[in-house]
Amino acid sequence: MKFILQVLSISILLLVSYNLTLLVFPKIQNHSLAQHWWQENKIKAEHFYYHKKAYDLIIVGTSMSEGIKLEEPNLKALTLNFIGGSSLTGLELIKRSKKLPKILIVETNWLERPVYEDLVDAATNPNFNKATIVLPSLLESNQPVNVLAALIHIRPTSSDAAKVKGHFSENLTQNIQAEKVAIDTTNVGENVKKASALINYFKNNGVKVYLMELPTDQQLYTASRSSVTRFAVHKYLKGINSIPKYTAGPLETADGYHFTSGSKKSYIKHLTNFLRK
């Protein structure tokens, strides 16, 4: 029993000490490296919701939108993308935060996927918000392993597009097979209609909204899952302006979906030029 009490006392002391360190040296909280994709999603959601910073432009999307940042130094822009999810998660999070941008760009490639309800609910929980004021270690970005990894520059194993480019054929084949799964068209329609309701909310509050379908390999573009989602987008999101298709030449991907670094830069330039008009 005495040993258990000693362990408990030490644990409480360490917890208090760590939280005091975070509060006294808040700059530490700016350094964090997620060790898994779900951690990265949670950190993004919490960072957006709890920081008071407002944005002129927000891009919501999936891992396909990762790293798409506009070349406009005077424009406060954010890419709020969630790995394995859809733009619905970003839309719902922005709505609950009430931090509406002037311009909102909605990636439509995976719009059939539902909202990450658990992620959004956890990030926007008012009790959690109050608790983090006293216990900042509750935030995913302040988990000791993530802070330590950032401080000593240990990065998790990366699936960055440029690194897997050499396995393009294998990655593309896997994604083509994944696209052949049975599609619940009713479910797709319901999720796209939810996106429509959220987009109408933003438009009614003065936000300029654009749809953005990112280029993919032709075999994936014509696959059943993509085609069903695209049909639902055209059906339920009529009348909403879209980012023009990229026509300046072929764009390379690592797996049919995700841009290589060079192609990402080309698409960013295309997007920036359109918004400047």
N, C-alpha and C positions, 0 to 999 in steps of 0.2 A: 504493500500500500504506500509506503514511504517513497519507494522508487517511482511509482506512478505519479505521485504528487510532485516529485522533483522534475520529472519529465514534463508534466503539465506546466509547472512554473517556468521552466526554461522556454517552453514553446510560446507561452504568453509573453514572456520578456522579449523574445526574438520578434514576435509579431508586432508588439508595441514599438520596439526599436526600429524595425523596418519602416513602419508607417510614419514614425516621427522623421526618419531620414527623408522620406518622400515629400513630406510636408515642409521641412526646413530647406531642402534642396530640390525645388520643383523642376529644375532643368533635367534632373535624372529621368523624369517622366516623359521627356521628349525622345528618349533613347529606348527602343524596343525592337526586337526581332521575333516575329511569330515563328513558331516551330512546326506549324501545321496549317493547312489551308483553312480549316474551320476557325483556328485562332485568328488568322488574318482577317477573316470575315467579321469576327466579333470585335476585333480592335477597330476596324474601319467603322462599324456601326456605332460603337461607343464614342470614338473620337469625333465623328460628325455630330452626334446628338448632344454631347456634353460640352463641346467647345462653342463659344458664342460667336465665332467667326461667321460672317455672312458671305455668300458667293454671288457673283454676277451670273455665272453659268455653271451648271452641273450636268455631267453626263452620267446616266444610270445604265447599268448593263451587267454583263457576265464577265468571265475571264477573258473573253474576246476583246473587251474594251480596256483591258489592263494596259496602262502606260500611254493611253491616248490623251495627251495633254496639249492644249492649244498654244500656239506660238504668239501669244498676246500678253506682253508684260504688264499692261495696264488693266488687264481683265482678271479678276479673282475667279479662277476656275477650279473645279474639283471633278475627278472621276470617281464616282461612287459605284464601283462594280463589285459583285459578290461571286466568288468561284462556285460553280455548280448550281447557281441560282438563276434568277431572271431579273429583268428590270423592275418587276413588280415589287421586289424587296426594297429597292432604292426609292421607288415612288412612295411606298407606304411610310418609310422612315422619314422622308422629307415632309410629308403631310403632317405626321405626328410632331415633328420638331417645330413646325410653323416657320421655318427659315426658308422662305420661298426665294428662289433665284429669279433673275430677270429672264434668263433663257434656260430651257430644259431640253436636253437631247436624250431621246429614249431609244436604246438599242432594241431592235425587234427580233433578232435571230432566234432567241429562246423564250419568246414571250408566252409560250404555253405552260411554262413552269410556274408553280404557285409561289406565293410569298413565303419566305422563311419566317413563319409566325413566331417560332421560339426565339429566333435571333432578334427580331424587332421588339417583341414583348419584353425580353430581358433587358435590352438596351434602353427602353423607354419607361421601365418600371420606376415610379416616383419614389418608392421606398429604397430602391437600390441607389437612386440618385442621391438621396439624403445620406445614405450610409457611406458613399464614396467620399463625401466631404471630410469625414473623420477617418475613414479607412480606405485611402486611395489604392491600397494593394488589392482591393476587390476588382479593380479594372483589369481587363485581360492584358492590356499593354504593360501593366505594372507587376505582372507575375514575375517572381524572382528569376526564373530561368530565362525569360525573355529579356529582361533588363541586363542580366549578366552576359547573355549572348551578344547583346549589342555593345556592351562596354569592352568586351575582349574580342569583338569582331568575329564571332563564330556564326556562320550562316548555315541554315538548314539546307539539306539537299534540294537543289533547284530543278524545276521542270521548265525553265525558261526556254522560250521558243527557239532561240538561237542555238542552244546547246543540243537540242534534239533534232535539229534540221537534218542531220545525217541519216536519221531513221525515218525520213519522210514517207517512203512507200509503205513501210510497216505501220506507221501511225495512221496514215490515210486509210489503209485497208481496215484497220480496227474501227475507225470512225464510221466508215461506210456500213460495216456490219451492225454497228450500234444504231444507225439510222433506220434499220429495217425492222425495228421492234413494232409491235402492234400499236396503233395510234387510237386513243380515245378522242374522237372528234368533238364529242360533247364537252369533255373536260377542257380541251383546247379552247373551244369557244367561250366557255365560262371564264377562264383565266384572262383571255384577251378582252372580254367585256369588263372584267374588273379593272384592267388597265385603262380601258376607255373611260370608266367612271372616275378614276384617279386623274387622268389627263384632263378631263372636263373640269374637275375641281381646280386644277392649276390654271387652266385657261380662264375660268371665271374669276380668278384672283389676279389677273393681269400678267400671267407668265406666258412668254412666247415659247411654244412647244414645237419641236421637230422630231420626226421619226428617223431612225438611222439603221438601215440594214447593212451590216458589214459584209464585204465581199468574202466568198468562200470558194473552195475548189468546185468546179462545175458538177462533179459527181455528187457532192454533198448538197449543192444548191438545188438539184433536181430530185433528191431523195425524198421519200414519203414524208418523214417527220418535218423536214424543212418546208415542203410544199403545203402541207396541211396548216402549219403555223402561218405561212405567208398568205394563204387564202383567208384565214380568220382575220389577220391584220387588215387586209384589203376590205373585208366585209364590215368589220366593226370599228375601224379607225379611219373611215372615209373623211375627207375634207381636212385632214391634218397635214401640214406641210412636211416634206421629207428632204433629207440631205440628198443632193443629186448623186447618182452612181459615179463611181470612180472610173474614168475612161482614159486615163493618161498612159495606160499600158498594164501588163500583167503584174500582179502582186504576189510575192512569194509567201508561203505559209510553212509552218513546221509540221502540220498534220492535217491540212485542209481547212482548218478553222483559224488558228492563231498566227498572226503576222510574225515574220522575222523582223529583226530590228530595223533593217533598211526599208522594208515595205511599210512598217509602222510609221516611220518618218515621212514617207511619201503620202500616206493617207492623212496624217496630221496636217501636212501642208495643204492638201485638198480641202480638208474641213475648215482650216483657218481661212483660206482664200474665200470660201463660200460665205462664211460669217462676216467677213469684212465688207461684203457688197451691201 
